[in-house]
């Protein structure tokens, strides 16, 4: 990956810091909000089926749908990807896989860091949004300016 200007910060380094030693990546609602916001940065690059699924994931954060709806959306996205699901050279596959990260009904505390990192990787393989992701991490997790 390209080096980003220091004033923008690195979302990967900040996620590391938020996880350990601060332990802030244990708040499931904030983690969900962050990974959905990262995917929202890709909105123009998402196929319609992934846009719909992202809207459902965002609604789930607010209690607007059941866990079963998340499962159904996740299954639909995997079916959409079909045999291309492991084609990591495809921006569309990476974008859809990023949205899939938003569609798990239970995020175990010991895996929240992984969800954040996988989402960052999938999203940045589509479009480099690290400065915006850094700002989202700071805002969502109430992390002060360095």
Secondary structure, 3 states (H helix, E strand, C coil): CCCCCHHHCCHHHHHHHHHCCCCHHHCHHHHHHHHHHHHHCCHHHCCHHHHHHHHHHHHHHCCCCCHHHHHHHHHHHHHHHHHHCCCCCCHHHHHHHHHHHCCCCCCCHHHHHHHHHHHHHHHHHHCCCHHHHHHHHHHHCCCCCC
